[in-house]
Structure formats: structure tokens, C-alpha cells
Amino acid sequence: MRYYLIIGAMLSLVGCQDRVSEVETKMQAIQNSPAQPVEQPPVFEAVESFSYGAEKIRSPFMPPSLVQMLAEQAKSGGPVMPDKSRTPEPLEDYELTQLTLHGVIVGLDGSVNALVADPSGNLNTVRVGNYIGKNSGRIVEIKPDAVNLIEIVPDGGRGYVERPRSLLAPGA
């Protein structure tokens, strides 16, 4: 039995040696072959410019109530800038996608508050005028299934623009 094990081990080593020398031979042939030429990148054709003509039409993705508020704010004029002197509110530490709308509370006096959970699960009460999210999102409307807000985001240049966003209740 011992004799067969020794013979088997020797045969397996001999088989490995042949494979290693074969690989070394192929690698040497690849290294000795001339380098392949690199193709030039393709030349891109100029694309005809397109003039978008529907910018004055209401966006179908924005609630009409927010469109009206943005129009009123645009009439007031002045550059849009985040208020750096304002003390940040607790929910401004989180991205809007990390927050969850859990419900709406309507008081006896008609005041409307929303229950918003932060990532740790703590419920926070917010109302119109409060700020949430990292982009200075000011709450402008609270509905039973959504909190609508206006964020101030960089415009890609040196200024800022107002962007409507909504925090929707799960399943809304």
C-alpha cells in the first residue's frame, strides 16, 4: 500500500512539472512577440443643439400648490441663498432620503403638524416653516400623505436655486 502511494505522488509531481514548463514556454513566446498597435479613439461628430421651448409650461412632476408658491417667491425677487445665520434644526443633520413621514396631526385649533422619524427611529414634530434635510428644506405644506418643501441647492455655477421636494409617507 505504501508503495502505491509513493508511486502516485511521484506521478502527480511529474504531471505538474510538464504543465509548469508548458506555461513558461507560452509566457516566453508572448513576451518575445511584437507589441500590438493601439487603435486611435473614434472621432465624435458634433451634435446639433436643441432649444427647449416648454420651460414656461408647468412641470407635470410638480404639485400645483408648489408651482404657485414658487411663482410668488420669484415675483418677490432677490438672489436665492441659504440662510447661514439661522440656527440649524435637528432634522437638518440628515439627508431627506433618510427621513420617514409617519403621520400628520391636526390640532383642535386647525394647526397641522407632521411626525417625521430620523434614521435612529426618533419621532420629531414639524410644521410649516420648519427646516428638514441637508439642503435647507423649508416646509411649505403638510398633507395627509406628504410634506412638501422647498430646498435651496447649488445651481452648478456660483448661485443657488430653489427646488421643490416632497417627503412621502410609506405606501403613498
C-alpha positions in Angstrom: 0.0 0.0 0.0 2.8 2.4 0.9 4.5 1.6 -2.4 1.4 2.6 -4.4 1.2 6.0 -2.5 4.8 6.8 -3.3 4.4 6.0 -7.0 1.2 8.1 -7.1 2.9 11.1 -5.5 5.8 10.8 -8.0 3.5 10.6 -11.0 1.5 13.7 -9.9 4.7 15.7 -9.4 5.9 14.7 -12.9 2.5 15.8 -14.3 2.8 19.2 -12.6 6.3 19.7 -13.9 5.1 19.3 -17.5 2.3 21.9 -17.1 4.6 24.5 -15.5 7.2 24.2 -18.3 4.4 24.5 -20.9 3.1 27.7 -19.3 6.6 29.1 -19.0 7.2 28.4 -22.7 3.9 30.1 -23.7 4.7 33.1 -21.5 8.2 33.5 -23.1 6.6 33.4 -26.6 4.1 36.1 -25.6 6.9 38.3 -24.2 9.0 37.9 -27.3 6.2 38.7 -29.7 5.9 42.3 -31.0 3.6 44.7 -29.3 0.1 45.1 -30.8 -0.7 48.6 -32.2 -3.3 50.7 -30.2 -6.3 51.9 -32.2 -7.0 55.6 -32.3 -10.1 56.7 -30.4 -13.1 57.4 -32.6 -13.8 61.0 -33.7 -17.1 62.2 -32.3 -19.5 64.1 -34.5 -20.8 67.4 -33.4 -24.4 67.2 -32.2 -26.9 69.8 -33.4 -28.0 72.0 -30.5 -31.6 71.8 -29.3 -33.6 74.6 -28.0 -36.1 73.5 -25.3 -39.3 75.5 -25.7 -41.5 74.2 -22.9 -39.7 75.8 -19.9 -42.7 78.2 -19.3 -45.2 75.4 -19.1 -45.9 73.9 -15.7 -43.9 70.7 -14.9 -46.1 67.6 -14.7 -43.9 66.4 -11.9 -44.5 69.3 -9.5 -47.7 69.7 -7.4 -49.7 72.8 -8.5 -49.6 74.2 -4.9 -45.8 74.3 -5.1 -45.8 75.8 -8.5 -47.9 78.7 -7.2 -45.6 79.2 -4.2 -42.5 79.2 -6.4 -44.1 81.8 -8.7 -44.9 84.0 -5.7 -41.4 83.7 -4.5 -40.0 84.5 -7.9 -42.0 87.7 -8.1 -40.5 88.9 -4.8 -37.1 88.9 -6.5 -33.7 88.8 -4.9 -31.0 86.1 -5.2 -31.6 82.7 -3.6 -29.2 82.0 -0.8 -29.2 79.6 2.2 -29.5 81.5 5.5 -26.2 80.7 7.2 -27.1 82.8 10.2 -30.1 80.7 11.1 -29.6 78.0 13.8 -29.9 74.6 12.2 -32.9 72.4 13.3 -32.3 68.8 14.4 -33.7 67.2 11.2 -31.2 69.2 9.1 -28.5 66.8 10.1 -29.9 64.1 7.8 -30.5 63.7 4.0 -34.2 63.9 3.1 -34.0 60.2 1.9 -33.1 59.2 5.5 -36.2 60.7 6.9 -39.6 59.0 7.1 -43.1 60.6 7.3 -45.1 58.6 9.9 -48.2 60.7 10.2 -50.0 64.0 10.4 -51.6 65.6 13.5 -54.3 68.2 13.2 -54.9 70.2 16.4 -58.2 71.5 17.7 -57.2 75.0 16.5 -56.6 73.6 13.0 -52.8 73.6 13.3 -51.2 70.9 11.2 -48.1 69.1 12.3 -46.2 66.1 10.8 -44.5 63.3 12.6 -41.1 62.7 10.9 -38.7 59.9 12.0 -35.0 60.3 11.8 -32.7 57.3 10.9 -32.5 56.2 14.6 -36.3 56.0 14.8 -36.9 59.0 17.0 -40.1 60.9 16.1 -39.9 64.6 15.6 -42.9 67.0 15.2 -42.6 69.6 12.4 -44.8 72.2 11.0 -44.9 74.7 8.1 -41.9 76.9 8.3 -39.6 74.3 9.9 -36.5 73.1 8.1 -35.5 69.5 7.3 -32.8 67.8 5.2 -29.3 69.0 4.4 -30.3 71.4 1.6 -32.1 73.9 3.8 -35.5 72.3 3.0 -38.2 74.7 4.3 -41.6 73.0 4.8 -44.3 74.9 2.8 -47.2 72.5 3.0 -48.3 69.4 5.0 -50.7 67.0 3.5 -52.0 63.7 5.0 -49.6 61.7 2.8 -46.8 64.1 2.1 -44.7 67.0 3.4 -43.9 69.5 0.6 -40.8 71.6 1.0 -38.5 73.9 -1.0 -34.8 73.2 -0.9 -32.0 75.6 -1.8 -29.4 73.7 -3.9 -26.4 74.9 -5.8 -27.2 75.7 -9.4 -23.9 74.3 -10.8 -22.4 77.8 -11.1 -21.9 80.3 -8.3 -25.5 80.6 -7.2 -28.4 78.7 -5.8 -31.8 77.7 -6.9 -35.0 76.6 -5.1 -36.1 73.1 -5.8 -39.4 71.6 -4.7 -39.2 68.2 -2.9 -41.7 66.0 -1.1 -41.3 63.7 1.8 -43.9 61.0 1.2 -45.5 58.6 3.7 -44.6 55.0 3.1 -47.0 53.4 0.6 -48.2 56.8 -0.7 
